[in-house]
Amino acid sequence: MKIEVVTLFPRMIAAALEYGIVGRALTRGLLAVATEDPRAHTSDVHRTVDDRPYGGGPGMVMKPEPLLAAVRAAHARLPPGSPRVYLSAQGEPLTQSVVAGLARLPGLLLLAGRYEGIDERVVELGIDRELSLGDYVLSGGELAALVVIDALARLLPGALNDERSSAEDSFAQGLLDWPHYTRPEVFEGRAVPSVLLSGDHADIRRWRLRQALLRTLKRRPEILSAAQLSEARRAMTEFQTAGAAGNED
């Protein structure tokens, strides 16, 4: 998969791509990431990319000429069918299902805005979709672009050493993840649930599903489907009947 990032800070993008799963995907040739700086498309000596907003108000707005030129230059390097995405507080929420859809594409352009925003005509003429990480504001879109790249990289075949990891992540099946444990067996008086030591894989799968349902019901009930919600409530009732909230079964 090839990704182009339009950004005023290309070194910020490059520096973050060296590590972890994204770095591995790049090394294995599963992912290619390039950047395009709008400053390269300016014509004045100061390489101006922003100006005061019409109508007044604080801050600056990214100018349409260099920004749209950068978008077009970057998009021309991508395979056909690669959408142009603006990371924006006004965009649709980025979810695991959205990421999964993006990961099936041949390429992707990510536009990282700065200042108070970008000229709306760039959105009208050069953007296919807007995505938001959540209901908060960042100082720029670079971190959001890196989040998208990281989430996508995990889903590329061959990026993970064990492909089951992405299938069992939170939200992959519409549930939060279950609790995880590793050695030592007892840590500061807290023991690993005995079912995980039993070797009974059917029991372990049931325990993990129950824990995922309970955790989702308690923390994010709005993401449960009707069937999952019913099952989660049943699991919660069984859990409470069994005893204390820390019951390991």
N, C-alpha and C positions, 0 to 999 in steps of 0.2 A: 504494500500500500504506500502511496506517495502523498505527503502532506506538505502544503505550502502555508507559511505563516507570514502575513503582512504585519509588520511591526516596526516601531521606531527604535526598538532595542533588540536587534538580532542576536547580540552576544548573550543576552539574558536567556534566550531560547536555547542557543547552542550549549551553554554551560550546564543547563539542567538535564540535557538529553544523554549525558555521559554515563548515567548511573542506573543500576537496577535492571528491571525488566525492559524498560525502554532502551537502555544501552545495549542489552543483549539482542533485542529485536533489530536494532540498527546494525550491529555486528554480524548478525546472521543473514542480513539482507532481506528481512521480512518487512522492514519499514524504512522509508527514506523521508527525511524532513529537510526542507530548504526554507529560506526566509527571503523576503523582499522588503526593503526599507523605502518608505515613501519619500525620504529625503533624496533618494537617487533620481527622483522624478520632478525635482524643483528646478527653477531656472534663474533664481535670484542668488546673489552672493551670500546671503544669510541662510539659504536653504530652508525657507520658511514653510512650515507645514500646518500652522494654526493661525487663527485670527479671531477678533472679537465677535461675539454673536450679534446678529441683527436683532433688534428689539431690546437690547441692553441686557444687563445681568452680569453675574460674576463669572470668572473663568474664561477659557478660550475653547474654540471649536476647531476640530481638524478640518482643513481646507479640502474641497472636493477634487481639485485638479490633480495634485500629487497622489492623493489617496486612491482615487479611482484608477489612475494610471498604474499604480503599484498592484492593485487588485487584478487588473487586466493582464499585466505582464506575468504575474504569478500564475494566474489561471490558465494562461496559454501553455504553460509547461506541464499541466496536469492532463491525465487521460480524459477522454470524453465521458460525460456522466458524473463528473466530480462537482459537487455543489459548493457554493460560496457561502460560508457561514460567518456571521458577525456575532461575537461574544458580547451580549448586551443584557443589561438589567431588565429590558423590556421583552426579552426572548422567552420562548417556551422552556419549561424546566428541563434540565439535563437529567435523564433517568437512565437506568441500566438498559431498558428496552430501546431507548433512543441511541445509546452507545452501540448496542448490538446491531442496529440498523446501519449506523455509520460505518461500522467495521466491515460490512459486506460490500462497501463501495470501492471502486478502483482508486479513488483519490479524494482529497478534501482540501479546501482552502479555508483557513481560519484567519479572520480579521480581528486584530487586537487593537481596540480603540484606546485613546488617552484623553486627558483633559476633561472638559465637561461632556464630551461626546464627539460624534462625527456629523458632518453636514448630511442632512436627511437625503439629499439627492444621490449620495453614494449608495445608500440603502436601496433607493428606488431603482437605480441603474445597474448596480453591481452586486447585489446580495440576494441569495435565494432563500435564506433561512436565518433566524436569530435564535440563539440559545443562551440560557441563563443558568448559572450555577446555583442561584438561590436569591432570596429576598434580602440582599445586602449589596453594598457598593464597594468595588475594588478601585484602586488608583489607576489601574490599567488592565487591559485584556490579556496580557502575557501569561499571568498565572492561570487564568481561565483556559487559555489555549493549551497550556501544559497539562492541565487536568484532563482535558479532552484527549490529548495525545496519550497520556498514561493509561486512561481507561480503555482506549482503543487497542493499545499495544497488548494488553492482557488477553484480548480476544483473538489475536492473530495466531493461527495454527503454527506451533513450533516456538512461540515466544516463551511459554512456561515449560518448566521441566516436567511437570505433570499436568496434563490438560484438564484433569478433574478439578484443579484449583479454581479455575474461572467458573466452572459449572456449579460449584458449591459456595461461591461468594454470596454475601448479602445481596438481596434483590434479584439474584439470578433466577430463582424460582418464585419470586414474589414474596419472599420472607426475609427477615433479618437472619443473620448467621447464628448458629448455635455456639455455646461456650467452647473454648479450646483449652487443652491442658497438655503439658509436657513434663519431663523430669525436673525436679524430684517428685516422688509420689506424694510426699507430705511436705508442705511449705508453710512455715509459721503457724502450725496447728491446723492448716486447711488441707484436707486430703482430696485427691482426685476421685471423682465419682466411681464407685466400684464397678458399675456397668461397663466403663471404658477399659477396665482391666480384665473383664470376663472372657474375652476372646469370642463371644457370641455376637457375630456381625449383624444378625437380624435384630437382636436386642439393642445393639448400639445404634442401628439405623432408626429404630423406633424412638429411642431416647433422644437422639439428635433432632428428629422431626418434632417431637413434643417440645423440646427446649426452644427450637426456632419459632414454633407457634406461640408459645407462652411469651417469649421475648418480644415478638412482633405485636401481640395483643396488648402488652403492657406499655410498650414504647412508641409503636407506630400503628395503631389499630386502623387508621384511615387507609392503609395500603392493602389491607386484607380483602380478598373477595368474599362474597357471601358464604361460600362453602368453607373457605379457610377460616372465616370468622366463627362459624358454627363449630368447626373442629377445635379451634383455639379455645373457645369458651368451655367446650366439653373437657379439653385437656386441663384447663385451669381449674375446673371443678374437681376433677380427679386429683390434681396436684394438691389442692387445698384440703381435700378430704384425707389425703395420705398423711398430712401432718404439717410440719413447719415449712416455711417458704424455701428453706435451703435443702429440702428433701432431694437427694441425688437421683432418685428414680423418676 
